[in-house]
């Protein structure tokens, strides 16, 4: 991979880096949320539901951090070669997972309530 084709405008490089760091903050929030749910979610449904709802965001945060790096690298390559920027393909999956977890958590709290 030759990333030295041309030096992009520093503003675009820094914007790409800020986007990467935003994804990393999202990863850390997912991991922290999973840990908090595991430790503080004693009232949330049966243990299996609670464990699943705790583990999913932790694993998602870990996987998303790798995907965020790969996306950053793809964007950096595109900036240097003049290609179109790639879309964040993992965003729809993350959105679906967070939505599903929110629905399961809400139902679990309402049933337990």
N, C-alpha and C positions, 0 to 999 in steps of 0.2 A: 504494500500500500504506500503510494507516494503522496504524502500530504504537502509536499513542497512545490506544487504547481505554481501558485501565486499567493501572495500574502493578501488576505481579505482586509477590508476596512475594519479597523479595530473595534468599531462600534458593533459590528455584526458578530465578531468573535466574542466580545464581552456579553452581548445579548444571548448568544448561544450558551455561554457559561452560566449566566443567570438562570436561564431556563433549566439547565441541568441541575443547578443547586436547588431550584424550586421542586423538581422531581425528588431530589434527595430529601428535602424537608418533608415531602409527602410520605416518602418511605419511612422516615423516622417517626412521623405521626402515626402511621399505620402500626408500626412495631410497638410504639408506646401504648397505643389504644388496645392492642391485643394483650399486652402485659397487664395493663390496668384492668381489663375485663377478666383476665384469669385470676387476678388477685382480689378484685373488689366485686366481682359479679356473682356473688353467692346466691342472690335471689333470682337469677335468670335461669328459668327452666331446669330441666334435668341436667345432670353433669355432662352428658354427651353433647348436648346443645351448647352449653357454656364452653366446653373444651374446643368444640369445632369453631364457635364464634371467636374464640381467643387465638387459636392456631392460624386460622385463615388470614387475618390481617398481618400476622407476624411473617408468615411465609410469603404473602403478597408483597410486603415491604421489602423482603430480601430479594425476591425475584425482580421486582420493579427497579431496584437499585442497579441491577445488571442491565436491564433493558434501557434504563435512563442513560447509562454510560454508552451503550451501543448506539442509541439514538444521537447522543451528543457527538460521537465520533462520525456517524453518517452525515450529520449536519456540517460538521467541520470540514469533512471531505468535500461536500457539495459546495460550501463557501469557497474553498480553495480551487476547485475545478470549474466553477461557474455553472454547475448543474442545478436543477430545481431542488429545493429543500424537501426531504422526505417527511411525510406526515407521521405523527406519533401513533403508530399502529396499535400500541398497547393501551391507549387511552380508553377505547370502547370497552375492552375487557375489564380494566380497573373500575370504570364506571358501573358496569354490570355487577361486578363483585360487591362493591360498596353498597349499591342499591339492594341487592339480594340480602346481604348481611343486615342492612337496616330494616328490611321487611321482616326477616326472621326474628331479629331482636325485638322489634315492636310487638309482633304477635306473641312472642314468648313472655314479654312483660305484661301484656294485656291478659293473657291466659292465667298467668301467675298472680296478677294484681288482686 
